[in-house]
């Protein structure tokens, strides 16, 4: 069974890969499919193009248990999770598993069509800050029909203090990003002169 991991990946970094591997090992999924957004709903336009972000993922995901999909990029427009879930549900014939961080899950009530999304997909919540109790209280308040272990799974993962924002800022400032991203991604960023303009706050 596959687990789908959506995000901006602007750029992909070691934190993404480590969390994905932790979840894979904890739950026994066969593969994790990375789904780069064409344009994430709550973020300003991405600094790297969809094509560059897709290529960086292809360079980073060398392990046989990682895949990358251009589903959201091909669809274009704002990459709403409910639209992706609907497409995956139609293709798979069952509710896909979607991997999200705890903070993202705790904002689910403001996502587009959250109840429909929860009908179409199941969530794997990567909890790197010990928020399991808070998540359960949140579910009770906003989505009391959800059942832990069936509609959503909580997985404790390591805390990796690396962010795409930090990496973009370091590139802009001429600092090294070695060990923050896979080597192939570092080379690609420099060869393509990505993130040389104004860094996001």
C-alpha positions as CSV (number, residue, x, y, z in Angstrom):
1,X,0.0,0.0,0.0
2,X,1.2,3.5,-0.8
3,X,1.2,6.7,1.4
4,X,0.9,10.0,-0.4
5,X,2.9,13.0,0.9
6,X,1.9,16.4,-0.5
7,X,3.7,19.7,-0.1
8,X,5.5,22.6,-1.8
9,X,9.0,21.0,-1.6
10,X,10.5,24.4,-2.4
11,X,13.1,22.7,-2.1
12,X,12.8,19.2,-0.8
13,X,15.2,18.7,2.2
14,X,16.5,16.0,4.5
15,X,13.7,16.7,7.0
16,X,11.1,15.6,4.4
17,X,13.1,12.4,3.7
18,X,13.7,11.5,7.3
19,X,10.1,12.0,8.4
20,X,8.9,9.9,5.3
21,X,11.3,7.1,6.2
22,X,10.3,7.1,9.9
23,X,6.6,6.8,8.9
24,X,7.3,4.1,6.4
25,X,9.2,2.0,8.9
26,X,6.6,2.6,11.7
27,X,3.6,1.7,9.6
28,X,4.9,-0.7,7.0
29,X,3.7,1.1,3.9
30,X,5.3,-0.3,0.7
31,X,6.0,3.2,-0.8
32,X,5.7,6.9,-0.1
33,X,4.6,9.0,-3.1
34,X,5.7,12.6,-3.0
35,X,3.1,15.0,-4.5
36,X,4.5,18.4,-5.2
37,X,1.8,21.1,-5.4
38,X,1.4,23.3,-8.5
39,X,0.5,26.1,-6.1
40,X,-0.2,25.5,-2.4
41,X,-3.5,27.1,-1.2
42,X,-2.1,29.1,1.7
43,X,1.3,30.1,0.5
44,X,2.6,32.9,-1.7
45,X,3.8,31.8,-5.2
46,X,6.6,29.3,-4.9
47,X,10.1,30.6,-5.7
48,X,11.1,27.6,-7.8
49,X,8.9,26.6,-10.8
50,X,6.8,23.4,-10.6
51,X,9.2,21.8,-13.1
52,X,12.2,22.6,-10.9
53,X,10.6,21.4,-7.7
54,X,9.6,18.2,-9.5
55,X,13.1,17.7,-10.8
56,X,14.6,18.2,-7.4
57,X,12.4,15.5,-6.0
58,X,13.3,13.1,-8.7
59,X,17.0,13.7,-7.9
60,X,16.4,13.3,-4.1
61,X,14.2,10.2,-4.2
62,X,16.7,7.5,-5.1
63,X,15.4,4.8,-2.7
64,X,13.0,2.2,-4.2
65,X,10.4,2.9,-1.5
66,X,10.1,6.6,-2.6
67,X,8.2,7.8,-5.7
68,X,7.3,11.2,-7.1
69,X,4.0,12.0,-8.8
70,X,3.3,15.0,-11.1
71,X,-0.5,14.7,-10.5
72,X,-1.0,18.1,-9.0
73,X,1.4,19.8,-11.3
74,X,-0.4,18.4,-14.4
75,X,-3.7,19.5,-12.9
76,X,-2.5,23.1,-12.5
77,X,-4.1,25.9,-10.5
78,X,-4.4,25.8,-6.7
79,X,-3.6,22.4,-5.4
80,X,-6.4,21.7,-3.0
81,X,-6.0,18.4,-1.1
82,X,-9.7,17.5,-1.6
83,X,-9.3,17.6,-5.4
84,X,-6.2,15.3,-5.1
85,X,-8.0,13.0,-2.7
86,X,-11.0,12.8,-5.1
87,X,-8.7,11.9,-8.0
88,X,-6.8,9.3,-6.0
89,X,-10.0,7.8,-4.7
90,X,-11.3,7.5,-8.2
91,X,-8.1,5.9,-9.4
92,X,-7.5,3.5,-6.5
93,X,-11.1,2.6,-5.7
94,X,-10.4,3.1,-2.0
95,X,-9.6,5.9,0.4
96,X,-5.9,6.9,0.0
97,X,-3.6,7.5,3.0
98,X,-2.3,11.1,3.1
99,X,0.7,12.1,5.2
100,X,0.6,15.4,6.9
101,X,2.4,17.1,9.8
102,X,0.6,17.7,13.1
103,X,0.4,21.4,12.7
104,X,-1.2,21.0,9.2
105,X,-3.7,18.5,10.6
106,X,-4.7,20.9,13.4
107,X,-5.8,23.4,10.8
108,X,-7.9,20.9,8.8
109,X,-11.2,22.7,9.6
110,X,-10.2,25.7,7.5
111,X,-9.2,23.6,4.5
112,X,-11.4,23.4,1.4
113,X,-14.3,21.0,2.0
114,X,-12.8,19.3,5.0
115,X,-15.7,16.9,5.7
116,X,-15.7,15.7,2.0
117,X,-11.9,15.4,2.2
118,X,-12.2,13.1,5.3
119,X,-14.8,11.0,3.4
120,X,-12.4,10.5,0.6
121,X,-9.1,10.0,2.4
122,X,-7.5,8.8,5.5
123,X,-4.7,10.7,7.3
124,X,-1.4,9.7,8.7
125,X,-0.3,12.5,11.1
126,X,3.4,12.8,11.7
127,X,3.8,14.1,15.3
128,X,7.3,15.3,15.9
129,X,6.4,17.5,19.0
130,X,4.3,15.3,21.2
131,X,1.0,16.7,20.2
132,X,-1.0,13.5,20.3
133,X,-3.3,14.6,23.2
134,X,-4.0,18.0,21.4
135,X,-4.7,16.2,18.2
136,X,-7.3,13.9,19.9
137,X,-9.0,16.9,21.5
138,X,-9.1,18.7,18.2
139,X,-10.7,15.7,16.5
140,X,-13.3,15.5,19.2
141,X,-14.2,19.2,18.8
142,X,-14.2,19.5,15.0
143,X,-14.6,16.0,13.6
144,X,-16.1,13.7,16.3
145,X,-17.1,11.1,13.6
146,X,-13.4,10.2,13.0
147,X,-12.0,7.1,14.5
148,X,-8.3,6.9,15.4
149,X,-6.7,3.8,13.8
150,X,-9.3,3.8,11.1
151,X,-9.8,7.3,9.7
152,X,-6.5,8.7,11.0
153,X,-3.2,7.4,12.4
154,X,-0.8,9.1,14.7
155,X,2.9,8.4,14.3
156,X,5.6,9.9,16.5
157,X,8.5,11.0,14.3
158,X,11.9,12.7,15.0
159,X,12.2,16.4,15.2
160,X,14.4,17.7,12.3
161,X,14.9,21.5,12.5
162,X,15.3,22.1,8.8
163,X,12.9,24.1,6.7
164,X,12.7,25.1,3.0
165,X,12.4,28.7,4.1
166,X,15.8,28.5,5.9
167,X,17.4,26.8,2.9
168,X,16.1,29.5,0.5
169,X,17.4,32.2,2.9
170,X,20.8,30.6,3.1
171,X,21.2,30.4,-0.7
172,X,20.2,34.1,-1.0
173,X,22.9,35.0,1.6
174,X,25.5,32.9,-0.1
175,X,25.7,30.3,2.7
176,X,26.2,26.6,2.4
177,X,23.2,24.3,2.3
178,X,25.4,21.1,2.4
179,X,23.8,18.4,4.5
180,X,20.5,20.2,4.6
181,X,19.5,18.9,1.1
182,X,20.7,15.8,-0.8
183,X,23.9,16.5,-2.7
184,X,22.2,16.2,-6.1
185,X,19.6,18.8,-5.0
186,X,22.4,21.1,-3.8
187,X,24.1,20.9,-7.2
188,X,20.9,21.4,-9.1
189,X,20.0,24.5,-7.1
190,X,23.4,26.1,-7.8
191,X,23.5,25.0,-11.5
192,X,20.0,26.6,-12.0
193,X,20.7,29.6,-9.8
194,X,17.6,29.0,-7.8
195,X,16.6,31.1,-4.8
196,X,19.1,33.9,-5.7
197,X,16.4,36.6,-5.5
198,X,14.6,37.8,-2.4
199,X,14.1,35.1,0.2
200,X,10.6,34.5,1.7
201,X,10.2,35.7,5.3
